Amino acid sequence: MLGNILFIGCGKMGSAMAQAIISNPKINNEQIKIVKRSIIIDEALNNIEICHNVTDFPQSYKADVVFLCVKPQNIDDTLQDFIKSAKFHKDTIFISIIAGKNISYFSKILGINTKIIRTMPNLAIKDDCGILPYLASSNINKDEVNLITDLFTKSATVFDVKDESLFDVITAIFGCGPAYILLLQEILHEIAIKGGLDNKLSEELIKKLFFGTSLMANNSADFTKSRLEVTSKNGVTQSLTEKLQENESLKNLFNNAINNAIARSKELS
């Protein structure tokens, strides 16, 4: 059974994970507490107790599960402060969503016997369409891992990464992925308006375009085959896709962007 669940930091991603947990019928709001510098928070978490500092909780409080959701540059001080607070016990499970920080980093600070799960979800988790790759430290048993991952099976595709080095690629493609898609929507919206379409209508059509296309892709096992099926020979679509693929310019652009993201993830380690 999961007892006290503590979120240290609760920005956009932490808030999305907290909302996913709240929606789980096995968890009640009283089990969850949030430590956050600012009291401003998503409306969906209004019924959750929020404090500025973990020391504001009762002296007897001990967290059974701790979600670490602060920025990478703040994690060193955050962990030191939390260790001083003694608001955890020997079997507390720590779950990190912090980019670039590997399990050995947390083990060095929290102790080699500390139970740690590293993960890299994306924001779509709050709409039940997210991902939750994870890797657990060797001292966590299967039942404990299942207790944590079962919290998110409704809201995300949950999978064991096994090789920690893959987190940099997963972060760059899937963790950052929503931003790529939204940037493309933003560009198409701008082009549509310049082409004479109404602002609101253009926005609605682009949302339908991406939603409908994702449904098509979800029902297909091959991305290339799906693209070719909607591309008439010598038609308008072919002229557009050929231009985008000319000299592999689009592929190279994405490769460079993702490689930069991977490099940044490694820098944060």
N, C-alpha and C positions, 0 to 999 in steps of 0.2 A: 504494500500500500504506500502511495505517495503522501507525505505529510505536508510540511511547510515548503512552499515553493517561493523562492526569492528571485526577483529580477534586479540585477545591478546595472543601472542604465536602462533606458526604455525609449530609444529613438524610434524611427520609422520601422526598422526591422524587428527590434525588440517588442514594439507594440503589436506588430503583426503576429509574432509568435505567441504573445500573451493572449491575443484575441482567439487564436486557434485553440489554445488550452482551455480558455473559458467556455468555448463552444462544446467541449468534451463533457458528456453527461457524468463522467466519473469524477470530475473536479468541481468543487464549489468555490465561490469567490473568496470565502474566508481563508482558504488555504494559500492564497496568493498575496504577496506583498511586493512593492516596488520601491527601490531607492533611486531617486532621480534628482538632479540639481534643480530642475525646473518643475513646478507643479503642473504646468501646462502639458496636457496629454490627450490622446485620442478619446473622444466621447464614449467609445465602447468600453473604456476602462474606468469610467466614473465611479463604479461601485467597488473599486479595488483600493486598498489602503496604500497611500503613497507617502514616503518620508524623504527628507533631504539627505539624511544620514542614517546608516544602519544602526548607529548607537541610539537612535530615537526609539527603537523597538524595546520591549521589556527585557530586563536583564536575563530572564530565563529563556528567551527566544533562541532557537537553533534551527537553521535552515537544513532541510533534508535534500533539497535540490536547489542549485544556484545557477541561474542563467547569466552569463557574463556578456553584456551587450553594450559595452562602452567603446569609444574609438580606440584604435590601436595605440595612438600616442598617449592615451590616458591609462592604459591598463596596468603599468608598473605601479604607479601610486595607488590606484584603486585596489589592487591585490594586497599591497602592504597595509593599507587602512583596514581592509576586511580581515586580514590575519590578526591585527591588533584587536579588533572588535570581538573575536572569538565567538561569532554567531554561527558556527558550524561544528560538526562533530567528525569523528574518524570515518564514518560511512557516508558523509555528504557527497553527492554527485555534482560535479561542476560541468556545465555545458557551455562551451564557448562558441560564439558566432563571429569571433574577431578575425578579420582577414590577416593572413600571414603568420599568425601565432600558432606554432605546432604544439603537440602534446608535451614534448620534452621541455618546452619553455615553461609551461604551467607546473610540470613536475618539479622543476628546479626551485620554483618559488613556493609552491604549496606543499611540497614533499613528495618523494617517490611513491609513497603508498596512497596518494590521493587519487580518487576515482574521477576520471576526466573523459568527457566526450567532446570531440571537436566536430563542428558542423558548419555548413555554409548554405543556409536556406536563401530563397529569394522572396520578394514582396508579394508574389502571387499566392503565397501561402494563406493570406487573409481572405482570399476569394476561393479557397479550396482547390487551387490549381498550381500549387507550388512544388518545389523540390526540397528534399531534406537529405542530402548526402551526409554520412557521419562516419566517424572512426572512434572506437572506444579504446581506452588504455587497457593493458593486459590484465589489470587487477579488478576489472568489472565483470561480473558474471552475466550470463545470457539473460537471466530473469530480470536483472537490473536494467540492462539495455532495453529489453522489451517494454518495461514499465515506462521508459522515456519515449521510445519511438511510437508506442501505441497512442500517445497523446496527439500524434500528428498524422496518423494514417488516413483520416478523413480529409485533411487539408493539404496533403502533399504526397508526392511519390517519394517514399523513404527507401534508401539503399545504403549498404555498407560499402565504403570506398576501398577499404583494405590497404591500399597503397597511399600513404599520406602525401607523397609528392604530387599526386593528382589534384590536390586541393587548389593549387595555383591555376590550373587549367579550368577546373570547375568554377572557381571564383570568377575568372575572366569571361567565361562564356555564359554560364547559367546564373551566377550570382548577379552579374552586371547585365545579363540578357534583357530584362525588361527595359532598361535604359536605351538599348539599341533599337528595340521595336518602337518605343515611344518617340525616339528621335526621328525614325523613318516616317512615322505618322505626322510628326510636326512638319517635316519637309514636304510631304505630299499635300498637307493642308495648306501650306503657304503657296505651293505651286497651283493648286486648285483655285484658290482665291485670285491669284494673279491671272488665271485663265478665264475669270469672269464668274465663277460659281459663288453663290451666297455663302457667307461665313458659317452660319449655323448648319445649313444643309451639307456643306462640305465636311464639317466635323462629324455629322451623323453618318454620312456615307462612308467615310474612312473607318469609323468604328465598326460598321457593318462589314466592310471589306476585310478587315483583319480578323474579326470574329468568325465570319463565314469561311475564310480561307483556313483558319486554324482547325475548324471542324472538318473540312475536306482533308487536310493533312493528317488529322487524327484517325481518319478512316482508310488511310493508305499506308502501305509498308515501304514505299519508295518515293523519296522526295523528287528525284529527277523525273521519274515516270509521271508523277502527278503534274509537274510543271509542263511536261511535253503534252499531256492530255488537254491542257487548257491553252495551248499555243498552236493556233492554226498556221499551217504552212504558208509562208509568204504573206502573212497578215500583219496587222498592226502590232499585235503582241510579240511576234517574232522579231520585228524591227526594233522594238524596245529592248527585249532581253539580249539580243545580239549586241546592241550598243553598250549595254551594261557589262557584257562579258568581253568586250573588245580588249585585246591585249591583257586579259585577265585583270583589268583595272579594279573592278569591284572586289574580286577575291583578294587581290594584293592589299587593297585598302583595309579590308577586314582583318587580314592576317597581321598587318602592321599594328592595327589598333589593339587586337587581342594580345599580341606579343608584348606591347607596351603595358597592358593590364597585368599580364603574367609577371613581367619584370617588376612592376610596382608591388604586386603581392609578395614577391620574394624579398623586396627591399624592406617590407614591414616585419619580416620574420626576425 
